[in-house]
Structure formats: structure tokens, C-alpha cells
Amino acid sequence: AVLGDPLRSAWFAFPALKAHEKRLRGRRIEAIAPRGKALLTRFDNGWTLYTHNQLYGTWSIAASGERPETGRSLRVALETDRSAILLYSASDVEMWRSDEIERHPFLA
């Protein structure tokens, strides 16, 4: 839904990730790869978003600008001109340098 298209916006619910919102605007997602219940979203600027769904996390796809009605808490929104991928209810969300992601405790 968003692979290869420039991001119009990136939004994170967690204050520690807010600085990455500006860094990701205009960047492209190069790959999205599952690793167990974790998902690695690699960007073309050398950063990778690590998310772990735990028991309740779920990703959704929506049209750009749309947010489906849900009782879940939005944690991440990555949006292009056409589509958005939205992560709800997960609490394990981190940005890692792509060349260091394999050091993440869950992945190591």
C-alpha cells in the first residue's frame, strides 16, 4: 500500500519518536519484513521502524487521510498521497539505525 512511494507524513504517539516525524517526510519505505510478531519497516534514509504487536497490536491499511472508526489507540501512521498504514494498540515501537537493527534484543 505504501512501499516505494514518498511519505507525505509520519506520526508517532510516543514522545521519544516525535523527532523522526520530520526525518521521514518525503522518504520512501524500501521494505517491510515480518520477524515473528515483530515487523521491520526499512526507510531509504538508513532508519528502520521496529514494531512488535504483542497481544493486541494490529496494522491496518486505509486511504490517505482516513482513520477507521475503532476503539483502539493509534500508535503509528505512515501516509503517502494514496494510502496510509496504521498501527493500533502496540506499545513496543522503536526506531533503529538499519545497520544496527539486528542488535535489538528481540531480534538478537
C-alpha positions in Angstrom: 0.0 0.0 0.0 2.9 2.4 0.7 6.0 0.7 -0.5 8.2 2.9 -2.7 6.0 6.0 -2.5 7.3 9.1 -0.7 5.8 9.6 2.7 3.5 12.7 3.0 3.5 12.3 6.7 4.7 10.2 9.6 3.1 10.3 13.0 4.1 8.6 16.3 2.1 8.6 19.5 5.2 8.2 21.6 7.1 11.4 22.5 10.5 9.7 22.1 9.8 9.1 18.4 8.4 12.6 17.6 11.8 13.8 16.2 11.5 11.1 13.5 8.3 12.5 12.0 10.2 15.3 10.2 13.0 12.9 9.2 10.6 10.6 7.5 8.6 13.1 5.5 9.5 12.6 1.8 11.4 9.4 2.5 10.4 6.1 1.0 9.7 2.7 2.6 12.1 0.2 1.0 10.9 -2.9 2.7 8.5 -4.3 5.3 9.6 -7.6 6.7 8.0 -9.7 9.5 10.2 -11.3 12.2 7.9 -13.4 14.3 5.3 -11.0 15.8 7.7 -8.1 15.1 7.6 -6.0 11.9 10.6 -4.2 10.4 9.8 -1.2 8.2 13.0 0.0 6.5 13.3 3.5 5.1 15.6 4.9 2.5 17.4 7.2 5.0 19.1 4.4 7.0 16.5 4.0 9.7 14.2 1.1 10.5 11.0 1.1 12.4 10.7 -1.8 14.8 7.2 -2.7 16.0 6.0 -5.7 18.0 2.3 -6.4 18.0 2.4 -8.2 21.4 -1.1 -9.4 22.2 -3.2 -6.6 20.8 -1.3 -4.7 18.2 -2.7 -4.6 14.6 -1.7 -2.9 11.4 -4.5 -1.5 9.1 -4.4 -0.1 5.6 -6.6 3.0 4.8 -6.9 5.6 2.1 -4.8 8.6 2.6 -6.3 10.9 5.2 -8.8 8.3 6.5 -8.8 6.9 10.0 -11.1 4.0 10.5 -13.5 4.1 13.5 -12.1 1.8 16.2 -11.8 1.6 19.9 -8.0 1.0 19.6 -5.3 3.6 20.2 -3.4 4.8 17.2 0.4 4.4 17.7 1.9 4.9 14.3 0.6 6.4 11.0 2.7 6.4 7.8 1.0 8.1 4.9 1.6 8.6 1.2 -0.5 10.6 -1.2 -2.6 7.4 -1.9 -2.5 5.2 1.2 -1.7 5.0 4.9 -0.6 2.1 7.1 -1.8 2.5 10.7 -0.6 0.7 13.8 -3.0 0.4 16.6 -2.6 -0.8 20.2 1.0 -1.9 20.1 3.3 -0.4 22.8 6.7 -1.8 21.6 7.6 0.8 18.9 11.2 1.9 18.3 13.4 3.5 15.6 16.8 1.9 15.0 19.6 2.7 12.6 19.2 0.0 9.9 22.8 -1.2 10.2 22.2 -1.8 14.0 18.7 -3.3 14.0 20.0 -6.9 14.4 21.3 -5.8 17.8 17.7 -5.3 19.0 17.2 -7.7 22.0 14.2 -9.4 20.4 16.0 -10.0 17.1 19.3 -11.0 18.5 
